[in-house]
Amino acid sequence: MTTGGYIEQARWLLEGSYHEMKEAVLRAGIARLREVEISVGRVERSLRGLRRDMGLRMQTLSQLIG
């Protein structure tokens, strides 16, 4: 193989590695976004539950006062 052939092969390997690395980074980013989305969903459910509990407590309090 000529020097140019080695250089071309090295370039091809580097580009392939770059694309594989970029794909791996994108996959990891998407996985992390899914984890964050799940966490946000849990927080939203918790807040809805707290809001419901506070509403019931305020109703009970107003009934005791009223």
C-alpha positions in Angstrom: 0.0 0.0 0.0 1.3 3.5 -0.8 1.7 6.3 1.7 -1.4 7.9 0.1 -3.3 4.7 0.7 -2.3 4.6 4.3 -3.3 8.2 4.8 -6.7 7.6 3.1 -7.3 4.5 5.2 -6.4 6.4 8.4 -8.7 9.3 7.3 -11.5 6.8 6.7 -10.9 5.2 10.2 -10.9 8.5 11.9 -14.1 9.7 10.2 -15.8 6.4 11.0 -14.7 6.7 14.7 -15.9 10.3 14.7 -19.3 9.3 13.4 -19.6 6.4 15.9 -18.5 8.7 18.7 -21.0 11.3 17.7 -23.8 8.7 17.5 -22.8 7.4 20.9 -22.9 10.9 22.4 -26.3 11.5 20.8 -27.7 8.2 22.2 -26.4 9.0 25.6 -27.9 12.5 25.4 -31.3 11.1 24.4 -31.2 8.6 27.2 -30.4 11.4 29.7 -33.3 13.5 28.4 -35.6 10.5 28.9 -34.4 10.2 32.5 -35.0 13.9 33.1 -38.4 13.6 31.5 -39.3 10.8 33.9 -38.0 12.8 36.8 -40.1 15.8 35.8 -43.2 13.6 35.5 -42.6 12.4 39.0 -42.3 15.9 40.3 -45.4 17.0 38.5 -47.4 14.1 40.0 -46.0 14.9 43.5 -47.0 18.6 43.1 -50.5 17.6 41.9 -50.8 15.4 45.0 -49.6 18.1 47.3 -52.0 20.6 45.7 -54.9 18.2 46.2 -53.9 17.5 49.8 -53.7 21.3 50.5 -57.1 21.8 48.9 -58.7 19.1 51.1 -57.0 20.6 54.2 -58.3 24.1 53.3 -61.8 22.7 52.8 -61.7 20.9 56.2 -60.4 24.1 57.8 -63.1 26.2 56.3 -65.8 23.7 57.4 -64.4 23.8 61.0 -64.4 27.6 61.0 -67.7 28.0 59.0 
